[in-house]
Amino acid sequence: MLKYILDKPQLHVSLFDLIINDPLISKPYKKQFALNNSREYSDDEHLAEVFYTAVTIAAYRPYYKDGKDYYADYYYEQNDDTSGLFSKAEPKAPPKYFTGREKELDELHTLMQTEGKVFLTGVAGVGKSELVRKYAQEYKSEYAHIGYYNYNEYRNGIADIIANVLPNMAFIRSDIDTLYEENLELLSAFGKNLLLIIDNYNVPADRDSKLPDLLELECDVIFISYSHYDDDFTVYDLTEFRTFRESYDLIKQFYPFDENDPDVKFKMHRLALITDKYPFSLELCARSMKRGTDTPDTCADALVGGIKNMKARIPANKDRKPKTDTHYRHIESLFRKADLTDTDKYVLSYMRFMPESGVPKMLFQKLTRLVDFTEIDKLIDLGFIHDNSDGTISMSSIVRKLVEADYEIDPEEMLAFGETLFAMGTNDAPEDLLAEIANNISSLQYLLMIESDVLVAYHLLFQFYYKIESNFNTDMALTCMALHYNKNIFKHRLLYLADKAQFFDRIKDSENFDLIKQTLENTETNPRWHAHEDGKEPPSDPLVRSFIVSEEDDAEIFGLNDE
């Protein structure tokens, strides 16, 4: 056919430009096409390749009809840098005791088909995450890919999620902003064939600057939150069970009973009525009855008063502390009447540091130095810890809040926990999991239990991030240390220099390198930094003077030799 073409160079350029400039072709596909083909004509073989590519796109891209006209839709190839898409973020299966919610699943599905972006809201413990996991399971065939992420505001929120939809790319690429933009276009290229789920999005709508980018994507997105959202967004509010039948079915998952016995059915009806058919309360009661700790009557008597206002919400207030309402006090009473042992409380106390998405059961046992799984299994039976289908364990947000309010951390136990964690490496668990646990203990109230000197504590944290090659956290840890050094903290100068060398080696290709380097140089050029070395009079401030020690003292304190 090529022999009949009169102007081959012009055809080659036209086809090349047609593909490159088509806004409905995914950027990864166009990038690979540009790498494999030049814009200028060279020979018939390359012209045939470009021609074949254009014809293939035209033949296989999806089209949709609007009236009498057909329009081209987004085009991508399944093997174009997408084979690993969401490979580390596949949704967990719903719990095996999941029951009911058929109408809610249908209503959510209708909203997703018509709106594409839905904020699923509701009080903690009403079953939002479980419903969405069931939705992902039920409608899996409608999507080419489903990704499930937990929102972390303190790790760049949506920007971090999007930059990591392809595993390891954020690790080998330093141009994170460019990677973010490329991944946005990649996700949009899938159109309605892709579902992105973001759990724990418990922030106001205007808190994350990247939210508008996500709302403009062509793909489907579900946000799971207990925050309020106004009419500018499509909101699906999940409430208690709609029927007593659903309440009975949930109780039966743990505590089978005979509905034909009028007395038994009355007691179960009373229990569902008092709890206002609230799923988590029913689950805790049923688990307690299964263990023989309670009867339907003792559970109901303990909860008389019920949840007066199931419409109340736990909003994301400015101080980030949830408002305590009758619903929260209800769960609180069930939690506190469980008569937990000191070991049970110890396990729950350290579950607060685990990722909300879950932690492998064996890794948690190792971190907490438990002899076996007995205590963990007991708390799973009680319902305070969830046993997930993928072998991980997790704790619900409402139990986490109760634990944080009731249980203090013992400094000696925290020291042992920190030492165990910092001794681990990527052979023990994935980098992102270890880094998230370290993040959760990085607040000063916990970190100072591991090392009373704040600079040494930050040093330990930095060294751990460096060891597991967590670039983002390594960056943040040393930046934090540099800010402390720049406030005339002198005595850790040798420690600082050792960290600095490792840090520069790790981020030398980072787009933030110049900014961080300038921060550290500002520290080193502080006129007070080397005052005592130059024979000048040290600062007169008694507190500052007390921090000035010699290099020999530094070496002795921190075990650093001349090398």
TILO-69636 format. One record per atom (N, C-alpha, C, O): x, y, z. Coordinates in steps of 0.1 Angstrom, whole numbers, plus 5000, padded with zeros to 4 digits. Layout:
BEGIN
XYZ/...
END
This chain:
BEGIN
500849885000/500050005000/500950135000/500550234994/502050125007/502950245008/503350294994/503650414993/503450204984/503950254971/502950354965/503350424955/501750354969/500750444963/500750584970/500050674966/501450594981/501550724989/502550814982/503750784980/502150934979/502951024971/503951104981/505051124978/503451154992/504251235001/504351155014/503651185024/505251065015/505550985027/506051065039/505451045050/506951155037/507451235048/506251315055/506151315067/505351375047/504251445052/503251355060/502751395070/503051245054/502151145061/502651105074/501951095084/503951075074/504651035087/504551135098/504151105109/504751265094/504651375104/503251395109/502951415120/502251385099/500851405102/500351295112/499651325122/500751175109/500251065118/500951075132/500251045142/502251105132/502951125145/502251235153/501951215165/502051345147/501451455154/499951425159/499551465169/499251345150/497951315154/497851235167/497051255175/498851135168/498851055180/499351135192/498751125203/500451215191/501051285202/500051395207/500051415219/499251455198/498451565202/497051525206/496251615209/496751395205/495351355209/495251355224/495851275231/494351445230/494251455244/493551335250/493551315263/492951245242/492251125248/493150995247/492650895250/494351015244/495350905245/496150915257/496651025260/496350815265/497050825278/498450865276/499150835266/498950945285/500250995285/501350885285/502350895277/501250785293/502250675293/502350615279/503450585274/501150595272/501150535259/501850635249/502750585241/501550755249/502250855240/503750865243/504550885234/504050855256/505450865259/506250755253/507350765248/505750635255/506350515249/506450515234/507450475228/505350565228/505350585213/506350685208/507050655198/506550795216/507550895212/508950835213/509850875206/509150755223/510550695225/510850595214/512050585211/509850525209/510050425199/510050475184/510550405175/509550595183/509450655169/509850795168/509650875178/510550835157/510850975155/509751045148/508950985141/509751175149/508751255142/508951265127/508051265119/510251265123/510651275109/510651145102/511051045108/510251145089/510351015081/511750975079/512651065076/512050845080/513350795077/513350685066/514150685057/512350595068/512250485058/510850435058/510050465067/510550345049/509150285048/508850205060/507650195065/509850135066/509550045078/509050125089/508150085096/509650245092/509250325103/507850395100/507050405109/507650425088/506350485084/505250385086/504150415091/505550255082/504550145084/504250125099/503050105102/505250145107/505050125122/504050235127/503150205135/504350355123/503550475127/502050455122/501150485129/501950415109/500750395103/499950285110/498750305113/500550175113/499950065120/499450115134/498350075138/500250195141/499850235154/498550325153/497650305162/498550415144/497350505142/496150415139/495050445144/496250325130/495150235126/494650155138/493450135140/495650105146/495250015158/494450095168/493450055173/494950225171/494250305180/492750335175/491850325183/492650365162/491350395156/490450275157/489250285160/490950155156/490150035155/489749985169/488649935171/490650005179/490449945192/490050035203/489649995214/490150165201/489750255211/488250255213/487450225203/487750285225/486250275227/485550405221/486150515221/484350385217/483550495212/482250495220/481750395224/481650615221/480250625227/479350705218/479850795210/478050675218/477150745209/476350855217/475950835228/476250965211/475551075216/474551125205/474951205196/473351085206/472351115195/472751035183/472750915184/472951105172/473351035160/474851015158/475250945149/475551085166/477051095164/477751005174/477350975185/478950955169/479850875177/481050955181/481551035173/481550935193/482751015198/483750915204/483450815210/485050955201/486150865206/486250885221/486050995227/486550775229/486750785243/488250765246/489050755236/488650765259/490050755262/490650625257/489950515257/491850635253/492550515248/493750485257/494550575260/493950365260/495150315267/495350175264/494450105259/496550125267/496749975265/496949915279/497649975288/496349805282/496449745295/497849715299/498149715311/498749695290/500149665294/501049785294/502249775296/500449905293/501250025293/501550075307/500750155312/502550035313/502950085326/501850065336/501850135347/500849985334/499749965343/499549835349/498649805357/500549745346/500349605351/500449605366/499949515372/501149695372/501249705386/500349805393/500449825405/499449855385/498549965391/497749905402/497049805401/497849975414/497149935426/497549805432/496849745440/498649755427/499049615431/499349605446/499249495452/499649725453/499749725467/498549785474/498649805486/497549805467/496349865473/495049805469/494049875468/495049675467/493849605464/492849595476/493349575487/491649625475/490749625486/490649485493/490549385487/490549495506/490349375514/488949325512/488049405509/488749195514/487349145514/486549195526/487149215536/485249205525/484549245537/484649135547/484949025544/484349165560/484449065570/483448955568/482348975562/483748835572/482848725569/481548735575/480548665571/481448815586/480148835592/479248945586/478248975592/479749005575/478949105569/477649055565/477548945559/476549135568/475249085564/474349215562/474649325567/473249195554/472349305551/472949405542/473849375534/472349525542/472749635534/472549625519/473149685511/471649535515/471349515501/470849645494/471349685484/469949715501/469449845496/470449945495/470550025485/471349955505/472450055505/473350025493/473850115487/473649895491/474549865480/473949905466/474649965458/472749885465/472049925452/472050075451/472250125440/471750145461/471750295461/473050355458/473250445451/474150295464/475450345462/475850315447/476550405441/475550205442/475850165428/475150265419/475750305409/473950295421/473250395413/473850535413/474050595403/474350575425/475050705426/476350705418/476750795412/477050585419/478350575413/478150585397/478950645390/477150525393/476850525378/476450665373/476850695362/475750735381/475250865377/476250985380/476351075372/476850975392/477751085396/479251055395/480051145392/479650935398/481050905396/481950935408/482850865411/481651035416/482351075428/481351085439/480451165439/481551005450/480650995461/481451005474/482450935476/480951095483/481451095497/480451015506/479351055508/480950895510/480150815519/480450845533/481550825538/479450905540/479650955554/478850875564/477950795560/479150895577/478450825587/479250825600/480450845599/478650795611/479350785624/480350665624/480150575616/481350675632/482250575633/481550445638/480750455647/481850335632/481250205636/479950165630/479450065633/479550255620/478250225614/478450125602/477450075597/479750105598/479950005588/480350065574/480050005564/480850185574/481150245561/482250175553/482050135541/483350145559/484450075552/483949935548/484249885537/483249865556/482749735553/481849735541/481849645532/480949835540/480049855529/480749875516/480449815506/481749955516/482549985504/483349865500/483449835488/483849785509/484549665505/483649565499/483949495490/482449555504/481449475498/481049525485/480849445475/480949655483/480649715470/481749675460/481449635449/483049685464/484149655455/484049505451/484449475440/483649425460/483549275458/482349245448/482549175439/481249315451/480049285443/480149335428/479649275419/480849445426/480849515413/482249515407/482649595399/483049415411/484449405406/484449385391/485349435385/483549315386/483549295371/483349415363/483549415351/482849525369/482649655362/483849735360/483849835353/484949695367/486149775367/487349695363/487549575366/488249765355/489549695352/490549695364/491249605366/490449805372/491249815384/490549875395/489749965393/490749835408/490249895420/491349915429/492049825433/491550045434/492550075444/491950125457/491050205456/492450075468/491850115481/493050175490/494050105493/492850295493/493950365501/493350425514/492150465514/494250445524/493850515536/494550655535/495750665533/493650755537/494150895536/495050925548/494750895560/496150995545/497051035556/497451185553/498251215544/496751265560/496951415558/498451455561/498851545554/499151385570/500451425573/501551375564/502751395566/501051295554/501951245544/501551295530/501451215521/501151415529/500751485517/499451435511/499151465499/498651365519/497351325515/497151275501/497751175498/496251335493/495951285480/497151285471/497251195463/498051385472/499251385464/500051265465/500551205455/500251215478/500951095480/500250965475/500950885469/498950965476/498250845471/498350835455/498750735450/498150955448/498250945434/499750915429/499850845419/500650975436/502050945432/502450805434/503450765428/501750725442/502150585445/501150485439/501150375443/500350525429/499450425424/500150315416/499650205415/501350345411/502150245405/503350225415/504050315417/503450105420/504350075431/505850095426/506250065415/506550155436/508050185434/508350295425/509550335425/507350355418/507750465409/508150585417/509050655413/507450615428/507850725436/509250705443/509850805447/509650585444/510950555449/512050585439/513150635443/511850545427/512950555417/512850685409/513750725402/511750765411/511550885404/511751005414/511150995425/512451105411/512651215420/511651335417/511351415425/511151335404/510251435400/508851405404/508051375395/508551415417/507251365422/506151445416/505051395413/506351575414/505251655409/504851615395/503651605391/505851585387/505651535373/504951395374/504051365366/505451315383/504851185384/503351195388/502551115384/503051285397/501651305402/500851345390/499751285388/501251435381/500451475370/500351365360/499251345354/501351285357/501251175348/500251065353/499551015346/500351045366/499450945372/497950985372/497050905370/497751115374/496451175372/495851145359/494751095357/496651165348/496151145335/496050995332/495150955325/496850915338/496750765336/495450725342/494750645336/495150765354/493850725361/492650775353/491650695351/492750895348/491650945340/491450875327/490350865322/492550815321/492450745309/491650615309/491050575299/491450565321/490650445323/489150475323/488350385321/488850605325/487450635326/486650565336/487250545347/485450515333/484650445343/485150305345/484450235353/486250265339/486750125341/487650125354/488150015357/487750235361/488650235373/487950295385/487150395384/488150225396/487550275409/488650305419/489450215422/488650425424/489650465434/488850485447/487850565447/489250415458/488550435471/489550495481/490750445482/489150595488/490050665498/489250665511/488250735513/489750585520/489150565533/489850665543/490850725540/489050695554/489550785564/489850925559/490750995564/489050965550/489151105545/488351195554/487351255551/488851205567/488151275577/488651425579/489051465589/488551495568/489051635568/487951725560/487251665552/487951845563/487051935556/487351935541/488551905537/486451975533/486551965518/487652055513/488352015503/487952165520/488952255515/490352235521/491252315519/490452135529/491752105536/492852065526/494052105527/492551975517/493551915508/493451985494/492351975487/494452055490/494452135478/494352055465/494052105455/494651925466/494551835455/493151775452/492951705442/492251795461/490951735460/490251775446/489651695440/490351905442/489751935429/490351855417/489551825408/491651825418/492251745407/491551605407/491251555396/491251545419/490651415419/489251415415/488751325408/488551525418/487151535414/486951555399/485851525393/488051605392/487951615378/488351495370/488151495357/488751395376/489151265369/487951205363/486751225367/488151125352/487051055346/486750925353/485650875350/487650885362/487350755368/486450775380/486150885384/485950665386/485050665398/485950675410/486950615411/485350755420/486050775433/485050765444/484050835444/485350695455/484550685467/485450735478/486550685481/484950845485/485650895497/484850835509/483650855510/485550785519/484850735532/485250825543/486450855545/484250885550/484550995559/483451005570/482350955568/483851055582/482851095592/482651245592/482051295602/483251315583/483051465583/481751505576/481151425569/481451625577/480251685570/480751745557/481851795555/479851735547/480151795534/478851855529/477751805531/478951975522/477852055518/477251995505/477651895500/476352075500/475552035488/476452035475/475951995465/477652095476/478452095464/478951955460/479551945449/478851865469/479351725467/478251625468/477151655474/478451515461/477451405462/477751325474/478851265475/476851325484/477051255497/476051145498/474851165496/476551035503/475650915507/475850895521/476950855526/474850925529/474950915544/474450775549/473350745548/475450695554/475050565559/474650575573/475350625582/473450515577/472950515590/472850375596/473450285590/472150365607/471950235613/471150135604/470750185593/471150015608/470349915600/468849965598/468350035607/468349945587/466949995584/465849905590/464749945592/466249775591/465249675596/465749595608/466949585610/464749545615/465149455626/465649325621/466549265628/465249285609/465749165603/467249165602/467949065605/467749275597/469249295595/469949285609/471049225610/469349345619/469949335633/469949195638/470949145643/468849115636/468848975640/469948895632/470648815638/470048925619/471048845611/472448875616/473248785616/472748995620/474049025625/474348955638/475448895640/473348965647/473548895660/473748745658/474648685665/473048685648/473148545646/474548505641/474948385642/475248595635/476648565630/477548525641/478448445639/477248565654/478048535665/477248455676/477848375683/475948485677/475148425687/473848375682/472848445682/473848245676/472648195670/471448185681/471748145692/470248215677/469148205686/467948165678/467848175666/466948115685/465748065679/464648175678/464048215689/464348225666/463348325665/461948285667/461048365669/461748145667/460448095670/460048095684/458948075688/461048125693/460848135707/460448275710/461248365709/459148305714/458748445716/459548515726/459848635724/459948455737/460648515748/462048555743/462548675745/462748465735/464048495730/463948615720/464848705720/462948605711/462848705701/462548845707/463048945702/461748845718/461448975724/462749035730/462949155729/463648945736/464849005741/465749055730/466449165732/465848985719/466649035708/466049165702/466849255698/464749165701/464149285696/464449405706/464649515701/464349385719/464649485728/466049535727/466349655728/466949445725/468449485723/468649565711/469349665711/467949525700/468049605687/467449745689/467949835683/466349745697/465649875699/466449965707/466550085704/467049915717/467950005726/469150055719/469550175721/469749975710/470950015703/470550095691/471450145683/469250115688/468850175676/469450105663/469650175653/469549975664/470049895653/471449935648/471749925636/472249995657/473550045654/474549925653/474749855663/475149895641/475849765639/476949735649/477049625654/477849835652/478949805661/478549765675/479049675681/477549835680/476949795693/476349655693/476649585702/475649625683/475049495682/476149385681/476049285687/477249415673/478349325672/478949295685/479249185689/479249405693/479949385706/479049305715/479549225723/477749335715/476849265724/476849115720/476949025729/476749085707/476648945703/477948875706/477848755710/479048935704/480348865708/480448845723/480848735727/479948935731/479948915745/479048795749/479348725758/477948795743/476948685746/477548545741/477348445748/478248555730/478848425725/479948375735/480048255737/480648465741/481648425751/481048385764/481748325773/479748415766/479148375779/479348485789/478948475801/479948595786/480248705795/478948775798/478748825810/478048785788/476748855790/475548775785/475748675777/474348815788/473148765783/472448875775/472848995777/471448855767/470648965761/470149065772/470149185769/469749015783/469249105794/470349185800/470149305801/471449135803/472549215809/473049315799/473449425803/473149285786/473549385776/472549495775/472949615775/471349455774/470249555773/470249645785/470049775784/470349585797/470249665810/471449765810/471249875815/472549725806/473749815806/473649935796/474350035798/472749915786/472750015776/471350085776/471050155766/470650075786/469350145787/469550295785/470450355791/468750355776/468950495773/469350495758/468950595751/470050395753/470350385739/471050505733/471650585740/471050515720/471650615713/470550715709/469750685700/470450825716/469350915714/469350985701/468351025695/470551005695/470651085683/471651025673/472751065673/471150925666/472050865656/472350955644/473250925637/471651065643/472051165633/473251245637/473851315628/473651245650/474751315654/476051265647/476151145644/476951355644/478151315637/479351345646/479351425655/480551285643/481751315649/482551395639/483251345631/482451535639/483051615628/484551625630/485051605641/485251655619/486651685620/486751835625/486851925617/486751855638/486851985643/488252045641/489251975638/488452175644/489752235642/490752175651/491952165647/490352135663/491352085672/491551935670/492251865678/490851875660/490951735656/490451645666/490751525665/489751685677/489251595687/487851575684/487051665682/487451445684/485951415681/485051455692/485451455704/483951505689/482851545699/482251415705/481851325697/482251415718/481651295725/480151305725/479651405731/479451215719/477951215719/477451085726/478251005730/476151075726/475550955732/475950825725/476150725732/476150835712/476650715705/478050675710/478250555712/478950765712/480250735716/480250685730/480950585733/479450735739/479350685753/478750545753/479050465762/477850515744/477350385743/478450275741/478550185748/479250305731/480350215728/481350215740/481950105743/481450325746/482450345757/481950245768/482850185775/480650245771/480150155782/480450015779/480749935788/480249965767/480549835763/482049795764/482349685768/482849895760/484249875761/484749865775/485549775778/484249945784/484749945797/484149835806/484749795816/483049775802/482549665810/483049525806/482649425811/484049535796/484649405791/485649345801/486049235799/485949425812/486849365822/488149315816/488549205818/488849405809/490149365803/491249355812/491349435822/492149265810/493349245818/494449345814/494249415804/495449355822/496549445819/497249415806/497649495799/497349285803/497949235790/497049275779/497549325768/495749265780/494749315770/494949455767/495049505756/495049535778/495249685776/496549715770/496649815762/497549635773/498949655767/498849635752/499349715744/498149525748/497949495733/497249615726/497649655716/496149655732/495349765726/496149895726/496049965716/496949915736/497750035736/498650045725/498950155719/499249935721/500249935710/499549915696/500249945686/498349875696/497649865683/497350015678/497150035666/497350105687/497150245683/498150295674/497950395666/499350235674/500450275666/500550205652/501350235643/499650115651/499550035638/498750105628/497850185631/499050085615/498350155604/496850115605/496549995608/495950205601/494550175602/494150075591/493150005593/494950055581/494749955571/495049815576/494649715570/495849805587/496149675592/497649645593/498449705586/498049545601/499349505603/499449355604/498549295610/500349285597/500449145599/500449095613/501149155621/499648995616/499548955630/500848915636/501148945648/501648845628/502948795633/503948915636/504748905645/503849015627/504749125629/504349205642/505249245650/503049215645/502649285657/503049205669/503449265679/502949075668/503448985680/504849005682/505349015694/505649025672/507149045673/507449175679/508249195688/506649285674/506949415679/506549425694/507249495702/505549365698/505049375712/505649265721/505349255733/506449175715/507149065723/506248975730/506448925741/505048945724/504048855730/504548715728/505148685717/504248625737/504648485736/503948415725/504548335717/502648445724/501848375713/500648475710/500748595713/499648415703/498548505698/497348505708/496348555704/497548445719/496348425728/495648555731/494448565730/496348665735/495748795739/495148855726/494048915727/495848845715/495348905703/494048835699/493048905696/493948705699/492748625696/491648665705/490448665701/491948685718/490848715727/490248845724/488948865724/491048945720/490549075716/489849075703/488949155700/490148985694/489448965682/488048905685/487048955679/487948815694/486748755698/485748855705/484548855703/486348955712/485649055718/485149165708/484249235711/485849175697/485449265686/486249395687/485949485679/487249405696/488049525697/489149535687/489749635684/489549415682/490449405671/489849325659/489149225662/490049375647/489449305635/490549215629/491649245628/490049095626/490848995619/490548995604/489548945600/491449055596/491149085582/491348955574/492148865578/490848955562/490848835553/492248815548/492648705543/493148915548/494448905542/495548875553/496748875550/495148835565/496148795575/496548915584/497448895593/496049025582/496349145590/495349165601/494249115600/495649245611/494749275621/494749435622/495649495618/493549485626/493449635626/492449665638/491849585643/492349795641/491549845651/490649955646/491150045639/489349955649/488450055644/488850195650/489450205660/488450295643/488750435647/488150465661/488750535669/486950415663/486250445676/486950375688/487050435699/487350255686/488150185697/489450255699/489950265710/490150295688/491350365689/491250495697/492050525706/490150565696/489850685704/489650655718/490150725727/488950545721/488750495735/490050455741/490350495753/490950385734/492250345739/493050465742/493750475753/493150565733/493950685735/493450765747/494250825754/492150765749/491550835761/491850765774/491950835784/491750635774/491850555787/493150505791/493450495803/494050475781/495250395784/496450485782/496750535771/497250495792/498550565791/499650465787/499550345790/500650515780/501750435776/502850435787/503250545792/503350315791/504350305801/505750335794/506050275784/506550425799/507850465793/508750345791/509450335780/508850255800/509750145799/509350055788/510150005780/507950025787/507449945776/507650015762/507949945752/507450145762/507650225750/509150215745/509450205733/510050215755/511450205751/511750075745/512450065735/511249965750/511449835745/510749825731/511349765722/509549885729/508949875716/509749955706/509949905695/510250075709/511050145700/512350075696/512750075685/512950015706/514249935703/513949825693/514649795684/512849755696/512449645687/512149695673/512549635663/511349805672/511049855659/512349905651/512449865639/513149975658/514350035651/515349925647/516249955639/515249805653/516149695650/515649625637/516449545631/514449655633/513949585621/514349645608/514849765608/514249565597/514549615584/513549565574/512549505578/513849595562/512849555551/512749405549/511949365542/513649335555/513449185555/512349135564/511749035563/512049225574/510949195584/509649235579/508649165582/509549345572/508249405567/508549505557/509649555556/507549535548/507749635538/508149775543/507749805554/508849855535/509249985539/508150075543/508150145554/507050075535/505950165538/505250135551/504750225558/505150005555/504549965567/505350005579/504850065589/506649975579/507550015590/507650165591/507650215603/507650235580/507650385581/506450445587/506550535595/505250385584/504050435590/503950405605/503450495612/504450295609/504550265624/505450365630/505150425641/506650395624/507550495630/506950625630/507150705640/506150665620/505450795619/504550805631/504450915637/503850695635/502850705645/503450715659/502750755669/504750685661/505450705674/506350825673/507050855683/506350905662/507251015661/506851145668/507651235669/505651145673/505351265681/506151265694/506451155699/506551385699/507451395710/507051325722/507851265730/505751315725/505251255738/505651105738/505851055749/505751035726/506150895726/507650885723/508350805729/508150975714/509550955710/510550985722/511550925723/510151075731/510951105743/510950995753/511750995762/510050905752/510050785760/511150685756/511650605764/511450695743/512550605737/513850665740/514850595743/514050795739/515250865742/514951005747/514251085740/515351035759/514951155766/515451285760/514951395761/516551265752/517151385745/516551395732/516651305724/515851505729/515051515717/515851505704/515451445694/517151555704/517951545692/518451405690/518551365678/518751335700/519151195699/517951115694/518151015686/516751145699/515551075695/515351095680/515050995673/515451215675/515251245661/516351175653/516051125642/517551165659/518651095652/518250945650/518450895639/517750885660/517350745659/516350725649/516350625641/515350815649/514250805639/514850825625/514450755616/515750925623/516350945610/517050825605/516950785594/517850765614/518650655610/517850535606/518150455597/516650515613/515750415609/515150435595/515150345587/514650555593/514150585580/515150565569/514850515558/516450605572/517450585562/517750445559/517950405548/517750355570/518050215568/516950145560/517350065551/515650185562/514650115554/514350185541/513450155533/515150295538/515150365525/513750435523/513250425512/513250495533/512050565532/512350715529/512650795538/512450755516/512950885513/512250995518/512751095524/510850995517/510051105522/510351125537/510451245541/510251025544/510451045559/511851075563/512051155572/512851025555/514251065558/514351215556/515051285564/513751265545/513751415542/513151485554/513751585559/511951445558/511251515569/512051515582/512051615589/512651395585/513351385598/514551475599/514751535609/515351475589/516551555590/516251705589/516951785595/515251735581/514751875581/514351925595/514752035599/513651835602/513251875615/514451885625/514451975633/515451795623/516651805631/517351935628/517852005637/517451975615/518152095611/517552215618/518252305622/516252215618/515552335624/515952345639/516052455644/516152235646/516552235660/517952275661/518352355670/518852225652/520252275652/520352425650/521152485656/519552475642/519552615638/519152705649/519252825649/518552645660/518152725672/519252715683/519052715695/520552705678/521752705687/521852585696/522252595707/521452475691/521652345698/523052295694/523152245682/524052295702/525352275698/525852125700/526652075693/525352065710/526151945715/526051825706/526651725709/525151835696/525051715687/525651735674/525251675664/526751815673/527251855660/527851735653/527651725641/528551645660/529151525653/527951435648/528051385637/526951425656/525751345652/525151405639/524851325630/525051535639/524451605628/525351585615/524751555605/526651585616/527451575604/527351435599/527351415587/527251335607/527151195603/525751175595/525751115585/524751235601/523451225595/523351295581/522751255572/524051415581/524051495569/524651415557/524051425546/525751345559/526351275548/525451165543/525351155531/524851095552/523850995547/522651055540/522251005530/522251165546/521051225540/521351275526/520551255517/522451345524/522751395510/522951275500/522551295489/523451165505/523651055496/522250995492/522050955481/521251005501/519950955498/519151045489/518350995480/519251175491/518351265483/519051345473/518551445468/520251305468/521051385459/520251415446/520551505439/519351325442/518651335430/517251395432/516451405422/516951435444/515551475447/515351625443/516351705442/514151655439/513851785434/513951885446/514052005444/513851835458/513951915470/515351935475/515651995486/516351885468/517751885473/518252025476/518752045487/518052115467/518552255468/517952315481/518652385488/516652295483/515952355494/516552305507/516852385516/516652175508/517152115520/518652145522/519052175534/519352155512/520752185513/520952325518/521752355527/520052415514/520152555518/519852565533/520452645541/518852485537/518452485552/519652435560/519852495571/520352335556/521452285564/522652385563/523352405573/522852445552/523952545551/523652665560/524552725566/522352705561/522052815570/522352775585/522752855593/522152645588/522552595601/524052605603/524452665613/524852565593/526252565595/526952705595/527952725601/526252795588/526852935587/526353015599/526653135599/525552965607/525053035619/526353085627/527152995630/526553215629/527753265635/528053205649/529153205654/527053145655/527253095669/527552945668/527952885678/527452885656/527652735655/529052695659/529252595666/530152765654/531452725657/532152835667/533352845667/531352905674/531953015682/533052965691/534053025692/532852855698/533852805708/535052745701/536152745707/534952705688/536052655681/537052765677/538252745677/536452875673/537252985668/537953075679/538553175676/537753025691/538353105702/537553225707/538053295715/536353235701/535553345704/534753315717/534653205721/534353425723/533553405736/532253335732/531453385724/531953225739/530653165736/529453255740/529653345747/528253225735/527153305738/526953315753/527253215761/526453425758/526353445772/525153385779/525053365791/524153345770/522953285775/523253155783/523853065777/522953155796/523353035804/522852905798/523552805798/521552905793/521052775788/521752735776/522152615774/522152835767/522852795755/524252755758/524752655753/524952825768/526252785772/526352645777/527252575775/525252595784/525252465789/525252355779/525652245781/524852395766/524852295756/526152275749/526352185741/527152365751/528352365744/529352265751/529752285762/529752165744/530652065749/531652035738/531552075726/532751975741/533851945732/533551825723/532551755726/534351815712/534151695703/534451565711/533751465708/535351575720/535751455728/534551405736/534151285737/533851505742/532651475750/531551415741/530851325745/531351485729/530351425720/530651285717/529751195717/531951255713/532351125709/532051025721/531650905718/532351065733/532150975744/530650955747/530250835750/529851055745/528451045748/527750955738/526950865742/528150975726/527350895715/528150785709/527650715700/529250745715/530050635710/530550645696/530750555689/530950775693/531450805679/533050805680/533550865688/533650725671/535150725671/535550835661/534750895654/536850845659/537450955650/537050925636/536751025629/536950805632/536550765618/535150815615/534650795604/
END
